[in-house]
Amino acid sequence: PGEGSFSGFCTWDMKERKLHSKVYYTEGQVGGEPMILKSKDKQGNTKIYVGVYLQKGDDNSSFAIYDGETSELVTLLSMPYRVPFGFHGSWISNDELQGHFDYHHHHHNSNNNGVVVAQER
């Protein structure tokens, strides 16, 4: 649909400072802004997912959820109605962004996996 539409996304490994993975949507699909989704398992471990609204044509909207570690598609949910293109994900404040950088700078030599999402046009 034009500006702000993406053919996929990539994840960046903050610890290793390199590209972690790329995801390309299927032919004819475009995606909006990816969102980070967090879930805790029964042991209390945090699991990260990437969610994105996808659009194919004028009337076909879906919501895709990808595994945050492997970037594999977990599920694709068909939406009963068209989701307006350009639906935004989460926004964070400047303080939250600075905290993110401080965290990764402080934990750079630890075993934490710091993967963040960036969009690819």
Short mmCIF file of the C-alpha atoms (twelve columns), coordinates in Angstrom:
data_MODEL
# 
_entry.id   MODEL 
# 
loop_
_atom_site.group_PDB 
_atom_site.id 
_atom_site.type_symbol 
_atom_site.label_atom_id 
_atom_site.label_alt_id 
_atom_site.label_comp_id 
_atom_site.label_asym_id 
_atom_site.label_seq_id 
_atom_site.Cartn_x 
_atom_site.Cartn_y 
_atom_site.Cartn_z 
_atom_site.pdbx_PDB_model_num 
ATOM 1   C CA . PRO A 1   0.000   0.000   0.000  1 
ATOM 2   C CA . GLY A 2   2.893   2.400   -0.257 1 
ATOM 3   C CA . GLU A 3   5.014   4.231   2.266  1 
ATOM 4   C CA . GLY A 4   5.178   2.450   5.606  1 
ATOM 5   C CA . SER A 5   4.568   -0.990  4.109  1 
ATOM 6   C CA . PHE A 6   7.232   -3.628  4.541  1 
ATOM 7   C CA . SER A 7   8.009   -6.897  2.762  1 
ATOM 8   C CA . GLY A 8   9.492   -8.376  5.944  1 
ATOM 9   C CA . PHE A 9   11.541  -7.626  9.028  1 
ATOM 10  C CA . CYS A 10  14.945  -8.473  10.419 1 
ATOM 11  C CA . THR A 11  16.168  -9.090  13.951 1 
ATOM 12  C CA . TRP A 12  19.433  -7.707  15.257 1 
ATOM 13  C CA . ASP A 13  21.516  -9.428  17.928 1 
ATOM 14  C CA . MET A 14  22.515  -6.619  20.295 1 
ATOM 15  C CA . LYS A 15  25.035  -8.770  22.165 1 
ATOM 16  C CA . GLU A 16  26.905  -9.977  19.081 1 
ATOM 17  C CA . ARG A 17  26.188  -6.735  17.184 1 
ATOM 18  C CA . LYS A 18  25.151  -8.525  14.023 1 
ATOM 19  C CA . LEU A 19  22.149  -9.541  11.971 1 
ATOM 20  C CA . HIS A 20  20.287  -12.416 13.630 1 
ATOM 21  C CA . SER A 21  17.707  -13.247 10.956 1 
ATOM 22  C CA . LYS A 22  15.474  -11.957 8.151  1 
ATOM 23  C CA . VAL A 23  11.820  -12.765 7.601  1 
ATOM 24  C CA . TYR A 24  10.128  -12.141 4.255  1 
ATOM 25  C CA . TYR A 25  6.350   -12.261 3.971  1 
ATOM 26  C CA . THR A 26  4.676   -14.330 1.258  1 
ATOM 27  C CA . GLU A 27  4.212   -12.957 -2.238 1 
ATOM 28  C CA . GLY A 28  1.775   -10.062 -2.271 1 
ATOM 29  C CA . GLN A 29  1.726   -9.601  1.502  1 
ATOM 30  C CA . VAL A 30  2.907   -6.405  3.144  1 
ATOM 31  C CA . GLY A 31  3.323   -5.841  6.834  1 
ATOM 32  C CA . GLY A 32  2.997   -2.966  9.221  1 
ATOM 33  C CA . GLU A 33  5.187   -2.205  12.206 1 
ATOM 34  C CA . PRO A 34  6.340   -5.382  14.042 1 
ATOM 35  C CA . MET A 35  5.543   -5.588  17.755 1 
ATOM 36  C CA . ILE A 36  7.432   -7.408  20.516 1 
ATOM 37  C CA . LEU A 37  5.173   -9.801  22.438 1 
ATOM 38  C CA . LYS A 38  6.307   -11.335 25.735 1 
ATOM 39  C CA . SER A 39  4.979   -14.445 27.437 1 
ATOM 40  C CA . LYS A 40  6.116   -16.434 30.484 1 
ATOM 41  C CA . ASP A 41  6.200   -20.232 30.513 1 
ATOM 42  C CA . LYS A 42  5.328   -22.394 33.532 1 
ATOM 43  C CA . GLN A 43  8.895   -22.100 34.856 1 
ATOM 44  C CA . GLY A 44  8.717   -18.289 34.703 1 
ATOM 45  C CA . ASN A 45  11.057  -17.970 31.715 1 
ATOM 46  C CA . THR A 46  10.226  -15.140 29.330 1 
ATOM 47  C CA . LYS A 47  9.492   -16.137 25.751 1 
ATOM 48  C CA . ILE A 48  9.689   -13.449 23.071 1 
ATOM 49  C CA . TYR A 49  7.528   -13.342 19.956 1 
ATOM 50  C CA . VAL A 50  7.220   -10.875 17.095 1 
ATOM 51  C CA . GLY A 51  3.713   -9.955  15.984 1 
ATOM 52  C CA . VAL A 52  2.792   -8.086  12.836 1 
ATOM 53  C CA . TYR A 53  -0.395  -7.172  10.988 1 
ATOM 54  C CA . LEU A 54  -0.234  -8.311  7.369  1 
ATOM 55  C CA . GLN A 55  -2.298  -7.228  4.418  1 
ATOM 56  C CA . LYS A 56  -2.770  -8.884  1.042  1 
ATOM 57  C CA . GLY A 57  -4.856  -6.916  -1.380 1 
ATOM 58  C CA . ASP A 58  -7.538  -4.535  -0.193 1 
ATOM 59  C CA . ASP A 59  -9.645  -6.805  2.020  1 
ATOM 60  C CA . ASN A 60  -7.392  -9.558  3.384  1 
ATOM 61  C CA . SER A 61  -5.870  -8.813  6.821  1 
ATOM 62  C CA . SER A 62  -4.143  -11.223 9.171  1 
ATOM 63  C CA . PHE A 63  -1.966  -11.162 12.263 1 
ATOM 64  C CA . ALA A 64  1.231   -13.232 12.199 1 
ATOM 65  C CA . ILE A 65  3.190   -14.331 15.255 1 
ATOM 66  C CA . TYR A 66  6.833   -15.348 14.847 1 
ATOM 67  C CA . ASP A 67  9.142   -17.012 17.371 1 
ATOM 68  C CA . GLY A 68  11.535  -14.345 18.650 1 
ATOM 69  C CA . GLU A 69  14.515  -16.741 18.754 1 
ATOM 70  C CA . THR A 70  14.088  -18.742 15.541 1 
ATOM 71  C CA . SER A 71  12.006  -16.225 13.517 1 
ATOM 72  C CA . GLU A 72  9.772   -19.116 12.431 1 
ATOM 73  C CA . LEU A 73  6.070   -18.478 11.904 1 
ATOM 74  C CA . VAL A 74  4.155   -19.718 14.966 1 
ATOM 75  C CA . THR A 75  0.648   -18.872 13.806 1 
ATOM 76  C CA . LEU A 76  -1.247  -16.806 11.250 1 
ATOM 77  C CA . LEU A 77  -4.625  -15.490 12.380 1 
ATOM 78  C CA . SER A 78  -7.134  -14.368 9.771  1 
ATOM 79  C CA . MET A 79  -8.887  -11.175 10.801 1 
ATOM 80  C CA . PRO A 80  -12.672 -11.049 10.301 1 
ATOM 81  C CA . TYR A 81  -12.393 -7.433  9.134  1 
ATOM 82  C CA . ARG A 82  -9.787  -5.408  7.359  1 
ATOM 83  C CA . VAL A 83  -7.261  -3.849  9.745  1 
ATOM 84  C CA . PRO A 84  -6.377  -0.314  8.570  1 
ATOM 85  C CA . PHE A 85  -2.906  -0.311  7.102  1 
ATOM 86  C CA . GLY A 86  -0.392  1.554   9.211  1 
ATOM 87  C CA . PHE A 87  -1.663  0.149   12.521 1 
ATOM 88  C CA . HIS A 88  1.182   0.914   14.926 1 
ATOM 89  C CA . GLY A 89  2.932   -1.303  17.427 1 
ATOM 90  C CA . SER A 90  4.293   -0.213  20.743 1 
ATOM 91  C CA . TRP A 91  5.898   3.153   21.358 1 
ATOM 92  C CA . ILE A 92  8.392   3.702   24.134 1 
ATOM 93  C CA . SER A 93  9.521   6.857   25.867 1 
ATOM 94  C CA . ASN A 94  13.023  8.297   25.587 1 
ATOM 95  C CA . ASP A 95  13.757  7.089   29.145 1 
ATOM 96  C CA . GLU A 96  12.719  3.534   28.242 1 
ATOM 97  C CA . LEU A 97  14.890  3.654   25.108 1 
ATOM 98  C CA . GLN A 98  17.873  4.927   27.102 1 
ATOM 99  C CA . GLY A 99  17.282  2.177   29.668 1 
ATOM 100 C CA . HIS A 100 17.369  -0.357  26.830 1 
ATOM 101 C CA . PHE A 101 20.756  0.909   25.658 1 
ATOM 102 C CA . ASP A 102 22.093  1.094   29.229 1 
ATOM 103 C CA . TYR A 103 20.946  -2.485  29.868 1 
ATOM 104 C CA . HIS A 104 22.671  -3.867  26.772 1 
ATOM 105 C CA . HIS A 105 25.815  -1.847  27.392 1 
ATOM 106 C CA . HIS A 106 25.973  -3.109  30.999 1 
ATOM 107 C CA . HIS A 107 25.186  -6.726  30.034 1 
ATOM 108 C CA . HIS A 108 27.303  -6.806  26.881 1 
ATOM 109 C CA . ASN A 109 29.624  -9.478  28.276 1 
ATOM 110 C CA . SER A 110 26.892  -11.594 29.879 1 
ATOM 111 C CA . ASN A 111 24.942  -14.532 28.454 1 
ATOM 112 C CA . ASN A 112 21.769  -12.493 27.845 1 
ATOM 113 C CA . ASN A 113 20.349  -12.747 24.361 1 
ATOM 114 C CA . GLY A 114 19.566  -9.193  23.262 1 
ATOM 115 C CA . VAL A 115 17.613  -9.506  20.028 1 
ATOM 116 C CA . VAL A 116 15.699  -6.484  18.790 1 
ATOM 117 C CA . VAL A 117 13.473  -6.056  15.766 1 
ATOM 118 C CA . ALA A 118 14.041  -3.675  12.895 1 
ATOM 119 C CA . GLN A 119 11.930  -3.350  9.787  1 
ATOM 120 C CA . GLU A 120 13.250  -4.001  6.328  1 
ATOM 121 C CA . ARG A 121 11.809  -2.297  3.265  1 
# 
